[in-house]
Amino acid sequence: MIAQKQFANMASLLKDLYSPAFYDRLSNALAICIPKFDKGKFIKAVFIPEFESKELKERMKHTTRVLHDFLPEDYPQTITFIKKIIEQLRIQGIGADGLAYMFLPDYIETYGIDDLASSVEALEFITQFVSCEFAVRPFILKYENEMILRMQEWSLHESHKVRRLASEGSRPRLPWAMGIPFLKKDPTSILPILENLKTDPSEYVRRSVANNLNDIAKDHPHVVLNMAKKWSGLGAETDAIIKHGSRTLLKQGHADILKHYGLDDAGVLLKDFKILTPQIGIGESLEFSFSIFNSNPAEQKVRLEYAVYYKKQNGQNTKKVYKISERIYPAGTTINIIRKQKFVLITTRKFHLGDHQISIIINGAEKNILHFTLMA
C-alpha cells in the first residue's frame, strides 16, 4: 500500500509540471513572440474543467492543441514562431531538456507530418532545447529513405543533441514509443549512423548508440556480434558501447557473445546456495547467499547474475535476470556472496502469490534453482 501511494504521488508530481506557474511563464513568452496574443484567453483555454483529471501525457497533448489555436494556420510560419518562443524561453533563463516542454516536438508530430521539409528543420532546432526522439518516429515511418538519409546527416551535426537524435530516434524498439517495423526487420540502413557515432565525444550520445545496438540485438544478434568484433579494441569508450549494447545477449547467455568476452563457466563452481528467507510477503526482501569457487589453475573472468522466476496470473513463470558483478577471480579463490531482492510494488510489475524460483547464473550458464513462497 505504501509503495502504491509513493508511485501515485510520483505520477502526480510529474503531471503537475503543467501547473499555473508553468503556464504563466509560458504565456509571458508567447505574448512577446506572437502578435496580438491574449494571455487571459490562453490561460482560460488551458484550465478547462477536465484539466485536473488529465495525466501527464494528456496535459501535454492538451497544451499542444491549445497552442495551435493561437498560432497561424500557415505551418512554415508557425515554425518561425516556435523558434522565437524557444529563444525567448532561453532569454527568460529557462534551461533545456525540461520535460514539460515536450509539447513543442509533439506540435511538430501532430501538425507537421505532411510537411517534411519544414518539420525536419524544426526537429533539428527544437531537439537542442527539448529532445525530439518520440516526435521524429512518425516521420521515419512515413518517409523511410528521406528520414534515414537526414538522420545520417544529423549524426555528423555539431550539436551533440542533434547527433543523439540521430541514434535515439532511429532505435527500432525505443521504449514508450511506437516501434519501427522496417528497422526491426532489417537495421542495415541505420548502421552508418552508429558507425559515425561510435567514438562520439559525448557520453550522452554514446549511451544512445549502445541502446540502439541493444534494440538491434533483440532481433538480429549476429549484427551486434559483428559490430562487437569490428569495434573491439578501438578504445575504452567504444568497448563500453559494445558491452552495454550486448547486455540483452549477455543476459540471454548467448554463446557467441559469451565467447567474445571470454566468459566460460568451466571450473567455476557454485557452492552453498541457500535461500535465507524462504517465505516472504509483498514489500519484503528475498535474501539468499552462495559461494563461488574458481577451481581452475588460472584466473578466470566471472560474470555473476541471478534469475527470478516470477509467478504469473496463469500460474506460469516469467524469468527476469539481474546482474551481480563481473570481475576476475584468481585461481583457487572462493568468494562468499549475500544478496537481497526486493518485492516492492512498482508500476511495471504485479506480484502473484505462491511458489517462485531463483537461480544463480555463472558466465551465462544457469545453475541450481531454488524455490521460495510469496505470501500475502
N, C-alpha and C positions, 0 to 999 in steps of 0.2 A: 504494500500500500504506500509506504514511504517512497519507494522508487518510482511508482506511477505518478505520485504527486510531483516529484522532482522533475520528471520529464515533461509533465504537463506545464509546470512553471517555466521550463526552458523554452518550450514551444511558444508559450505566451510572451515571453521576453522577446523572442525573435519577431513575432508578428507586430509587437509594439514598437519595433523600429519605425513603423509607419504611425507616428504619433503627431499630435497637434504641433509640437515644436518642430518636427521634421517638415511638415507641410508649410509651416510659417517660413522657415529658412528657404525651402524650395520656391515658394511663391514670390519671395523677395527677389530671387534670382530671375524667375520668369518675368517679373514686372520690368526688369531692366532690359531683358532681351526681346520680349515680344511686344510689338506696338499695340497700344490700347488694351493691354492685359488687365482684366478685372479680378483683383486678388480675392475680394469678397465672394464673387461668383464662383471662383475656382475652389475655395475652401468649402463652400456650401455643396458643390458638386461632389467633392471628396467624401464629406461626412454625411452620407445618406443614412437612413435608419438601419440598413443592413450592414453597415461598415463594421460595427463592433463584433459581429459574429463571423466575419471573414478571417480566414487563417492567412499565413504569410504570403503564399503564392497568390491567393485570391486578392489580397490587398495590392500586391504588385501589379496584377493584371488590371485591377480597377484603376490604379493610378495611370497605367498606360492609356486606358480608354478615356479617362477624364482629360489627360494632357492632349490627346488627339483632338478634342473638341475646341481647344484653344490655339491650335496651330493651323497654318494654311492648308488648303486642300492639295496644293501642288507639293508632291512628295520631295523632289530635289530641293525646293525652298525650305521645306521642313527640316531637312538635314542641316542646312545652314543655321537654322535656329537652334537645333540640338547642339551643334558645335559651340555656338555662342553661350548656351546655357552651361555647358561643361567648363568653358573658360571662365565664366562668371562664378561658378561654384568654387573653382580654384582660387580666384581672387578673394572670395569670402573665407578662404582658409579651410575649405572642406577637402580632405585628403582623398586620394584614390582608393579604390577597392572597397568602398562602403557597400555592404550588402543591400541596403535599401535602394541604391541607385540601379539595381538590376532591371528596373522598368525601362531604362534607356535602351539597352540592347533588345529587350522584349518589344519595344516600339518598332525597331527595325524588322524583327522577325514577324511581327503582326501585320505591319502596313507596307513593308518594302519588298515582299517576296517576288513581286513581278517586275521589279526594277533592279536588276543585278548590278549594273554599273554604279548606281548611286549607293546601293546598300553595302557593297564590299568596301567602298571608300569610307562609308560611315562606320562600319565594323572595325576597320583598321584604326580609325581615330578614337572611337569610343572605348575599345578594349584597353587603351592606355590609361583610361580613367576607371573603368569597371569591366571585369572580364566578360567576353562575348562567346565563351566556349559553347554555351547552350544555344544561343541565337544563331550561330553560324551553321548549325546542323541541318535545318530545313533547306538552306541554300545548297549544301552539299548533295542532299537528296534530289533536288530539282535540277541542279546544274553540275552534274558529276564532274565532267572533264574540266570545265572552266574553273570550278572551285578548287580542284586539286592543283591545277597549274598556279592559281593565285596563292594557294597556301604554300606551295613550293617557293614562290617569291617571298611570302611573309617569313619563311624560315631563314631568310638572309637579311631581314629588316634590322635597322639599327636599334630599335626598341626591343628589349627582352620580353616585354609583354605581348608584342605582336608576334615574336618568334614562338612564344609559348602558345599563343592562339593556334599557330600552325600545327603543333603537335597535339595539344589537348583537344582542340576542336575536331581533329580528324581521328580521334580514338574510335575504334569500331564499337566499343562497348562502354562508353562514358557513363558512369553511374548517375542515376536520376535524370538521364537524358534519353531521347529517342536513339535507338540503335541505327547503325548504317549498314543495311544488309549487304550491299555490294562490297563493302570493305571487310565484312565478316567472311564473305565467300572468297575474296581474293584481295589481300592487303598490299599487293605489289606496287600499286600506284602511290602509296604513302611512304614507302621505304626510302625514296630520295629525301623526303622531309626529315626523317630520322637520321639519315646519313649526314645531312647538313648540320644537325644539332647535337651530334654525339659528343662533341668536345666543346659545347657552348660554355661560355664563362659563367653563366647564371645557373645556380643550383635549382632555382625555380623552374627553369626550362629543362634541365637535365632530369629532374624528377618526373616531369611530364613525359619525356621520352621513355623513361623506364615504365611508366604506367601504360603508355601506348603499346610497348613491347609485351607487357603482361596481358593486355587485351588480346593481342595477336596470338599469344601462346595458347589461349583457350581454344582456338580453332585450328591453328597451324603451328604446332610445336616445332616442326622442322625449320620453319622460317626463323624463329628465335634462336634455335640451336646454331643455325648457320651464321646469324648475326653475332652470337656469342663467340664463335670461333674466329670470325673475321675481326672483331673489335678487341678481342682479348689481348692484353698487354700494351694497349695504346697509351694507357695512363691510369692512375688510381681512380680518377673520377669516372672515366669510361668503364672501367671494371665495375665500379659501383652501380652504374646504369644497368649493366648486364645482369648483375646479381639481383637487383631489385626487380628488373624486368622478367627474371626467371622464377620469381617467388612461387607462382602457382605451380609450375612444373616441379619445383623442389618439394612443395607440399604434397604433390601427387606421387612423389617417388619416381619420377620419370627417369628411366635407366640411363639415357644418354646425357642428361644434364647432370646427374649424379656422377657419372664417369668424367664429365668435363671438369668438375670441381674436385675430383679425387676423393669422393665420398664412398667408401667401401666399408660395409659392416663386418667383414670377416675379422674374427678375433676380438671384436669389441662386444663385450658381454654385459647383459643386463642381470643384476643380482638384487635380491631382497626387495622386489617391487611390492609395496603394501599400500592399501587404502587406509588411512588413519581415521577417517570419518565415514564409515560405510553407510550411514543413514544421515541425510541432511534435509533441511527444509529450504523452501524458497526464501532467498535473502541471506542464506548462509554460504559457507565455502566448503568445497570438497578439498580435503587435504590428503596428499599422498607423498610417498617417499620411495627412493630407489638408489641403487649404486651402479656406476658404470666402471667396468674394468677393461683396460686395454691390455690384452694378453699377447699382443704382437711383440716381436723383438725390436720393432722400430716405432717411432712416434706415429700417430695417426690423427688426421683431422676428423673430428666428430661433430656432426650436426644432430642435436637433440631436439625432438619435438614430442608432443603428446597429442593424442586424438580423443575427443569426447564424442561418444555416440549418443546424441540427444534423442529422446523418445518423441515420436511424432503423434499426432492425434489418431492416426490409423493404426498405431501400435508398432509400426516400423521405426527404424532408427536412421538418423541423418548424421553424417560424420563431419566434424569440424576439427582442423588441425591447428595447433598453436606451437609456435617456436619457443624453445627454452634458451638454447645457446648454440654457438658454433665456435669451436676452439681446437687447439692442438692438445692431444693427450700424450704425454711421454710414455715410453714403453713401460709396462708394469704398473701403471698408475691406476689407482682407484679413487673415484670421486663420489661423494655422498650428496644427494640432492633431495630437497624438500620443496614442494610447490603447493600452491593453493589455486583453485579455480572457483571464482565467484559465481553463484547462481542468483544474481540480482536481475530483476526485471528490466528489460530495455525495450525500446520501441521496435527493434528489428527481430526480436526473438520471444516466443511464447513457450513457457515450460509446461510439460505434461508429466504428471506424477507417475511414479512406478520405477521399473528397472532401467538403469542406464549403464553404459560401459565406458571404460577409459583404457587406453593403451599407450605404450611408450614406443617411439619411433627412433631408430638409430640409423643415421645415414640413409634414410628413405625406406628402411626395412622395418615393418611393424612387428613388434614383439608381443609379450604377454598382454592379454586383455582381461581386465578385472571388472567385476560388477559392483554397483552401488545403487542405493534406493533414494529417490527424491520423494519426500513426504510433504503433506500439507503443512 
